[in-house]
Amino acid sequence: MDTNNHPGGRGGFGSIFGGSPGYPHSDLAGVPLTGMSPLSPYLNVDPRFLTQDSDEFILPTGANKTRGRFELAFFTIGGCCMTGAAFGALNGLRLGLKETQNMMWSKPKNVQVLNMVTKQGAMWANTLGSLALLYSAFGVIIEKTRGAEDDLNTVAAGTMTGMLYKSPAGLRGMARGGLAGLALTSIYALYNNWEHIKGSSTRLSV
C-alpha cells in the first residue's frame, strides 16, 4: 500500500499536522488526528481556519462602513412625521374630550373629537417633519462642506435649524430657536458619546 496517498502517511494529513519542514503552517503541529472523518480528507477541517480575523463583508471602494447623513435623512424625516402624527393624535384626543366633556355621546361629539384628532395630528406631523427636513438638509450641506462627519455637524445643523425655523419671529425668535437647537443637539451628542466620556474620565482618575 502506498502511504504517500493515505491520510496517515507521509504525503497525507500525517505530514501536514505533523509539522513537516515543507509545510508552512507550523502552528498546526501536534493537532491530534483522532475524530477525523474517515470518508474524505477534505472533510477534516481545523476549527481555527473558521475564525474570522477580518470584516465579513467587502465594501466597495470609497464606501463608508456607516450610513451617511444623506442616507439617514429619509429615515429621520419619515420617523419624525410618524412620531408627530401619533403625538398629535393623542393630544387631539385629549383636547377633543376636554372640550366636549359637557356633551352627551352622540354623532356631533364624535365628529368634533375626530376633527380635533386629525387637526392636531396633521399639525404636529407637519411641524416635526419640517424640522427634520431642515436638520437633514443642513447636516448634509455641512458634511459636504467640511468633508468630515462628527458631532460638530450635528450641533451646527441643530442650531441653524432652530434659527431658520424661528426666523419669522425676528432676531429674538431666531436667538431662542438657535439656543433650543443647540441645547437639544448638544444633549444628543453627549448621549452618543457618554461611554467614551465616562471611559476617558475613568482613565484620568486612575
Contacts in CASP RR format, 6 or more apart in sequence:
PFRMAT RR
TARGET T0000
AUTHOR 0000-0000-0000
METHOD contacts of the structure
MODEL  1
MDTNNHPGGRGGFGSIFGGSPGYPHSDLAGVPLTGMSPLSPYLNVDPRFL
TQDSDEFILPTGANKTRGRFELAFFTIGGCCMTGAAFGALNGLRLGLKET
QNMMWSKPKNVQVLNMVTKQGAMWANTLGSLALLYSAFGVIIEKTRGAED
DLNTVAAGTMTGMLYKSPAGLRGMARGGLAGLALTSIYALYNNWEHIKGS
STRLSV
3 9 0 8 1.000
3 10 0 8 1.000
3 11 0 8 1.000
4 10 0 8 1.000
4 11 0 8 1.000
4 12 0 8 1.000
5 11 0 8 1.000
5 12 0 8 1.000
6 12 0 8 1.000
7 13 0 8 1.000
7 14 0 8 1.000
7 33 0 8 1.000
7 36 0 8 1.000
7 41 0 8 1.000
7 44 0 8 1.000
8 14 0 8 1.000
8 33 0 8 1.000
9 15 0 8 1.000
12 41 0 8 1.000
13 33 0 8 1.000
13 36 0 8 1.000
13 41 0 8 1.000
13 44 0 8 1.000
14 33 0 8 1.000
15 23 0 8 1.000
16 23 0 8 1.000
16 25 0 8 1.000
16 28 0 8 1.000
17 28 0 8 1.000
17 29 0 8 1.000
17 30 0 8 1.000
17 31 0 8 1.000
17 33 0 8 1.000
18 28 0 8 1.000
18 29 0 8 1.000
18 30 0 8 1.000
18 31 0 8 1.000
19 26 0 8 1.000
19 28 0 8 1.000
19 29 0 8 1.000
19 30 0 8 1.000
28 46 0 8 1.000
28 48 0 8 1.000
31 46 0 8 1.000
36 44 0 8 1.000
37 43 0 8 1.000
37 44 0 8 1.000
59 65 0 8 1.000
68 143 0 8 1.000
68 149 0 8 1.000
69 136 0 8 1.000
69 139 0 8 1.000
69 140 0 8 1.000
69 143 0 8 1.000
69 149 0 8 1.000
69 153 0 8 1.000
70 140 0 8 1.000
72 136 0 8 1.000
73 136 0 8 1.000
73 137 0 8 1.000
73 140 0 8 1.000
76 132 0 8 1.000
76 135 0 8 1.000
76 136 0 8 1.000
77 129 0 8 1.000
77 132 0 8 1.000
77 133 0 8 1.000
77 136 0 8 1.000
78 129 0 8 1.000
78 132 0 8 1.000
79 132 0 8 1.000
80 128 0 8 1.000
80 129 0 8 1.000
80 131 0 8 1.000
80 132 0 8 1.000
81 125 0 8 1.000
81 128 0 8 1.000
81 129 0 8 1.000
81 132 0 8 1.000
82 125 0 8 1.000
83 128 0 8 1.000
84 121 0 8 1.000
84 124 0 8 1.000
84 125 0 8 1.000
84 127 0 8 1.000
84 128 0 8 1.000
84 129 0 8 1.000
85 121 0 8 1.000
85 122 0 8 1.000
85 124 0 8 1.000
85 125 0 8 1.000
87 121 0 8 1.000
87 124 0 8 1.000
88 117 0 8 1.000
88 120 0 8 1.000
88 121 0 8 1.000
88 123 0 8 1.000
88 124 0 8 1.000
88 125 0 8 1.000
89 117 0 8 1.000
89 118 0 8 1.000
89 120 0 8 1.000
89 121 0 8 1.000
91 120 0 8 1.000
91 121 0 8 1.000
91 124 0 8 1.000
92 116 0 8 1.000
92 117 0 8 1.000
92 119 0 8 1.000
92 120 0 8 1.000
92 121 0 8 1.000
93 113 0 8 1.000
93 116 0 8 1.000
93 117 0 8 1.000
95 116 0 8 1.000
95 120 0 8 1.000
96 112 0 8 1.000
96 113 0 8 1.000
96 116 0 8 1.000
96 117 0 8 1.000
97 113 0 8 1.000
99 112 0 8 1.000
99 116 0 8 1.000
100 109 0 8 1.000
100 112 0 8 1.000
100 113 0 8 1.000
103 109 0 8 1.000
103 112 0 8 1.000
130 165 0 8 1.000
131 161 0 8 1.000
131 162 0 8 1.000
131 165 0 8 1.000
134 160 0 8 1.000
134 161 0 8 1.000
134 162 0 8 1.000
134 164 0 8 1.000
134 165 0 8 1.000
135 157 0 8 1.000
135 158 0 8 1.000
135 161 0 8 1.000
136 157 0 8 1.000
138 156 0 8 1.000
138 157 0 8 1.000
138 158 0 8 1.000
138 160 0 8 1.000
138 161 0 8 1.000
139 153 0 8 1.000
139 154 0 8 1.000
139 156 0 8 1.000
139 157 0 8 1.000
142 153 0 8 1.000
142 156 0 8 1.000
142 157 0 8 1.000
143 149 0 8 1.000
143 153 0 8 1.000
146 152 0 8 1.000
146 153 0 8 1.000
151 189 0 8 1.000
151 192 0 8 1.000
151 193 0 8 1.000
154 185 0 8 1.000
154 188 0 8 1.000
154 189 0 8 1.000
155 182 0 8 1.000
155 185 0 8 1.000
155 186 0 8 1.000
155 189 0 8 1.000
157 185 0 8 1.000
158 178 0 8 1.000
158 181 0 8 1.000
158 182 0 8 1.000
158 184 0 8 1.000
158 185 0 8 1.000
159 178 0 8 1.000
159 181 0 8 1.000
159 182 0 8 1.000
159 185 0 8 1.000
160 178 0 8 1.000
161 181 0 8 1.000
162 174 0 8 1.000
162 177 0 8 1.000
162 178 0 8 1.000
162 180 0 8 1.000
162 181 0 8 1.000
163 174 0 8 1.000
163 175 0 8 1.000
163 177 0 8 1.000
163 178 0 8 1.000
164 174 0 8 1.000
165 177 0 8 1.000
166 173 0 8 1.000
166 174 0 8 1.000
166 176 0 8 1.000
166 177 0 8 1.000
166 178 0 8 1.000
167 173 0 8 1.000
167 174 0 8 1.000
169 176 0 8 1.000
190 197 0 8 1.000
END
